[in-house]
Each structure stands twice: as structure tokens, then as C-alpha cells.
Amino acid sequence: MLKLNLLIVLVILSITVQAQEARDFKYGHYYTTNGQKLDGFLYVPSSLNSIVYRRDNETEKQIIALDKIQSVVLSGGRDSLVVKTENNKPNKLYLGSLAALTPATKFFRKFNISTTAGSGSVSMSAAPTMHASGGRPIFSNTNSFSNSGGKTSIDETFMYEEGNTTYELTKKNYIDILSKAFSDNQVLTKQFQSKYLGFDDLAMIFQKYNENKNTNSK
């Protein structure tokens, strides 16, 4: 199964404890738009429109808007999120994760979090399952979980990069865009061109592309 993205993990943590206690912050760093690297403890609110930063436990928390951020890096540099624009509109910013890097373009995951009313305490039976992998927890893929009277849903939207911005992959354009992008994987291309893999299988399509790319690079 696809593992849950770092961003979703952070959102789950933010919903679990709204008070933003010290244990909710994760060590890492972020880059400002002018390239400055700032180390410290980071937290992503469920609104996804900013990050909360503190240099250490003694300093005050700062809310950093996305227009001041280039990227966010956690877990010793293995997990990263980048700030991208949508439809070339400077006011439409989002934190995205790289879905695939092809010879023609880059694809990103954009997330939308919706939560119904609830107490905010996550029940372990409904929360994503954790598996140990090299001492590091990995969350299995999920679309929603309950939180004592409420429910949180996490939707993925796949975006493609063109020029200095990104656009949404839709049912109307995905075959054309992926056909051009996946020139190095004709087997997979034929699968979505024939509708054997459809629009609802985009996550699987990107997973298959990355797995094949990793296999061929060994």
C-alpha cells in the first residue's frame, strides 16, 4: 500500500492536539524565498496555509505564511514539502509533495483537509496504521479517520508543473499530459491510454512509474 505522505502525518498530529505542545513539533528546517535555511521545530496546522516555527523550546512560536517559504524538510532530509503556485496565481499557494519526476515534467500532490465537528481526540482504531521500517514509523495510506464525534477526510489532487507554476490533472487532460510525460515508460502509457488504468487510478499510476524508474536505476 502507498504510505501516507509526511504532510498528512503532520496534519493528523495537528488535529490530535490543537494546543501545539512541544511534542507536536517535529525537528527539521525550512528555506525562505531568498534561500535562507532556518533550523528548528516545525508544525503544520490543518489549514495548510502556513507553518508554525520555533527555533527551540525557549523561543516563541512564529506563524510563517506560505509566501515566505520555499520548502520544508523533516526527518533528516528524507521528507520534504515544497510551496507551489496554482494556475500562475501568486495568491494560490499550497504545500505539495513530489509525486513523480519524469523527463518532461514534475508532478506534485496537493492536499485538501476537511473535518467535521468533534472533540479532536483520534481513536487508534480509526487512525492510520503504523508499521516499523528501520525504526521509523510509516503510515499506511488512508482517506479518512474519525476523531470522537467528527471525521477528517484527506483528498489528494495531482498537479503537473508547466513553466513556473502548476495546474491540475483532470479527467479531460490527464491522458494527454501523462502520455507526453511518460515517454520513458511505454508499457504504463498504454495502460492508461487504453483506460485499463483510469483517472481514479492516478495514485497507482505514479506509484508504478516510480517503482519502474527505481528498478531501472539499480
C-alpha positions as CSV (number, residue, x, y, z in Angstrom):
1,M,0.0,0.0,0.0
2,L,1.1,3.6,-0.6
3,K,2.5,5.1,2.6
4,L,0.8,8.3,3.9
5,N,2.6,11.4,3.0
6,L,4.6,13.4,5.6
7,L,2.1,16.3,5.2
8,I,-0.8,14.1,6.2
9,V,1.1,12.8,9.2
10,L,1.7,16.3,10.4
11,V,-2.0,17.2,9.8
12,I,-3.1,14.2,11.9
13,L,-0.8,15.3,14.7
14,S,-2.1,18.9,14.5
15,I,-5.7,17.7,14.8
16,T,-4.9,15.3,17.6
17,V,-3.6,18.1,19.9
18,Q,-4.8,21.5,18.9
19,A,-2.7,23.1,21.7
20,Q,0.5,22.8,19.8
21,E,2.5,21.4,22.7
22,A,6.2,20.8,22.4
23,R,5.7,17.1,21.5
24,D,3.7,18.1,18.4
25,F,6.6,19.9,16.7
26,K,9.0,18.0,14.5
27,Y,12.6,18.9,14.1
28,G,13.7,20.0,10.7
29,H,14.3,23.2,8.7
30,Y,12.6,25.4,6.1
31,Y,14.0,27.6,3.4
32,T,12.8,31.1,2.9
33,T,12.1,32.5,-0.5
34,N,15.5,34.1,-0.6
35,G,17.2,30.8,0.1
36,Q,17.9,31.2,3.9
37,K,17.9,27.9,5.8
38,L,16.3,28.0,9.3
39,D,16.6,25.0,11.6
40,G,14.2,24.4,14.4
41,F,10.9,22.8,15.3
42,L,8.0,22.8,12.8
43,Y,4.3,22.2,12.9
44,V,1.8,22.3,10.1
45,P,-1.8,23.4,11.0
46,S,-4.7,21.6,9.4
47,S,-5.5,24.7,7.4
48,L,-2.3,24.0,5.4
49,N,-1.9,27.7,4.7
50,S,1.2,28.3,6.9
51,I,3.7,26.6,9.2
52,V,4.4,27.2,12.9
53,Y,8.1,27.6,13.7
54,R,10.1,27.8,16.8
55,R,13.9,27.8,16.9
56,D,13.9,25.8,20.2
57,N,11.8,25.2,23.2
58,E,12.8,28.5,24.8
59,T,11.7,30.7,21.8
60,E,8.3,32.0,20.9
61,K,6.3,30.3,18.2
62,Q,6.1,32.1,14.8
63,I,3.4,31.6,12.2
64,I,5.1,31.7,8.8
65,A,2.9,32.3,5.7
66,L,3.5,30.2,2.6
67,D,4.5,33.2,0.6
68,K,7.6,33.4,2.8
69,I,8.6,29.8,2.3
70,Q,10.3,27.9,-0.4
71,S,10.3,24.4,1.1
72,V,10.0,22.4,4.4
73,V,12.3,19.5,5.2
74,L,11.9,17.0,8.1
75,S,13.2,13.6,9.1
76,G,16.9,14.2,8.4
77,G,16.2,15.5,4.9
78,R,14.2,12.4,3.7
79,D,10.8,14.1,3.8
80,S,10.2,17.4,2.1
81,L,7.3,19.7,1.0
82,V,7.6,22.5,-1.4
83,V,5.5,25.6,-1.9
84,K,4.0,25.8,-5.3
85,T,1.6,28.2,-7.1
86,E,-1.6,27.0,-8.9
87,N,-2.7,28.4,-12.2
88,N,0.1,31.0,-12.1
89,K,-1.7,33.0,-9.4
90,P,0.6,34.3,-6.6
91,N,-2.3,34.2,-4.1
92,K,-3.0,30.5,-4.8
93,L,-0.2,28.8,-2.9
94,Y,-0.1,25.3,-1.5
95,L,2.3,22.9,0.3
96,G,2.9,19.9,-2.1
97,S,5.0,16.8,-2.2
98,L,6.7,15.5,-5.3
99,A,4.6,12.7,-6.9
100,A,7.0,11.9,-9.8
101,L,9.9,13.4,-11.7
102,T,9.8,12.5,-15.4
103,P,12.0,13.5,-18.4
104,A,9.3,16.1,-19.4
105,T,7.9,17.5,-16.2
106,K,7.3,17.2,-12.4
107,F,4.1,16.1,-10.8
108,F,3.0,17.1,-7.3
109,R,0.4,16.1,-4.7
110,K,-1.8,18.8,-3.4
111,F,-3.8,18.0,-0.2
112,N,-7.2,19.2,1.0
113,I,-8.2,18.5,4.6
114,S,-11.9,18.6,5.7
115,T,-13.0,18.0,9.2
116,T,-16.5,17.7,10.7
117,A,-17.2,18.7,14.3
118,G,-15.6,16.6,17.0
119,S,-13.6,16.7,20.2
120,G,-10.3,16.3,18.4
121,S,-9.1,13.2,20.1
122,V,-8.2,10.5,17.5
123,S,-9.3,6.9,18.1
124,M,-6.5,4.5,17.4
125,S,-8.9,2.0,15.7
126,A,-9.7,4.8,13.2
127,A,-6.2,6.3,12.9
128,P,-3.8,5.2,10.2
129,T,-1.8,2.1,10.9
130,M,1.8,2.5,11.7
131,H,4.4,-0.1,10.6
132,A,8.0,-0.1,11.7
133,S,10.6,0.4,8.9
134,G,14.1,0.8,10.0
135,G,13.0,2.2,13.3
136,R,10.9,4.9,11.6
137,P,7.1,4.8,11.7
138,I,5.4,4.7,8.3
139,F,1.6,5.3,8.0
140,S,-0.4,3.2,5.5
141,N,-2.5,5.1,3.0
142,T,-6.0,6.2,4.1
143,N,-8.6,8.7,3.0
144,S,-10.3,9.5,6.3
145,F,-10.3,8.8,10.1
146,S,-12.7,9.7,12.9
147,N,-12.0,11.9,15.9
148,S,-14.6,11.4,18.6
149,G,-17.7,12.7,17.0
150,G,-16.1,14.1,13.9
151,K,-14.4,12.8,10.8
152,T,-11.4,14.1,8.9
153,S,-11.0,13.4,5.2
154,I,-7.8,13.9,3.2
155,D,-8.1,14.3,-0.5
156,E,-5.2,14.2,-3.0
157,T,-5.2,16.4,-6.1
158,F,-2.4,15.7,-8.6
159,M,-0.8,18.7,-10.2
160,Y,1.6,19.0,-13.1
161,E,4.3,21.6,-13.5
162,E,4.4,23.8,-16.5
163,G,6.7,26.9,-16.6
164,N,6.9,28.4,-13.1
165,T,3.5,27.2,-11.9
166,T,1.4,24.0,-11.6
167,Y,-2.0,23.0,-13.0
168,E,-4.5,20.3,-12.0
169,L,-4.6,17.0,-13.7
170,T,-8.3,16.4,-14.8
171,K,-10.3,13.7,-16.5
172,K,-10.1,15.7,-19.7
173,N,-6.3,16.3,-19.8
174,Y,-4.6,13.5,-17.8
175,I,-4.1,11.1,-20.7
176,D,-2.6,13.7,-23.0
177,I,-0.3,15.2,-20.3
178,L,0.8,11.8,-18.9
179,S,1.4,10.4,-22.4
180,K,3.9,13.2,-23.1
181,A,5.5,13.0,-19.6
182,F,5.9,9.2,-19.5
183,S,7.9,8.9,-22.7
184,D,10.3,6.6,-20.9
185,N,7.6,4.1,-19.9
186,Q,5.6,3.0,-22.9
187,V,4.1,-0.1,-21.1
188,L,2.5,2.1,-18.4
189,T,1.5,4.7,-21.0
190,K,-0.5,2.1,-22.9
191,Q,-2.3,1.1,-19.7
192,F,-3.8,4.5,-19.1
193,Q,-4.3,5.3,-22.8
194,S,-6.5,2.2,-23.1
195,K,-8.3,3.1,-19.9
196,Y,-7.0,-0.1,-18.2
197,L,-5.9,2.4,-15.6
198,G,-8.2,5.4,-15.3
199,F,-8.3,8.8,-13.8
200,D,-9.2,7.4,-10.4
201,D,-6.0,5.3,-10.5
202,L,-3.7,8.3,-10.7
203,A,-2.0,7.4,-7.4
204,M,-1.4,3.9,-8.6
205,I,-0.1,5.2,-12.0
206,F,2.5,7.4,-10.2
207,Q,3.5,4.6,-7.9
208,K,4.0,2.2,-10.8
209,Y,6.1,4.9,-12.6
210,N,8.3,5.5,-9.6
211,E,8.8,1.8,-8.9
212,N,9.8,1.1,-12.5
213,K,12.1,4.1,-12.5
214,N,13.8,2.9,-9.3
215,T,14.2,-0.6,-10.6
216,N,15.8,0.5,-13.9
217,S,18.2,2.8,-12.0
218,K,19.7,0.0,-10.0
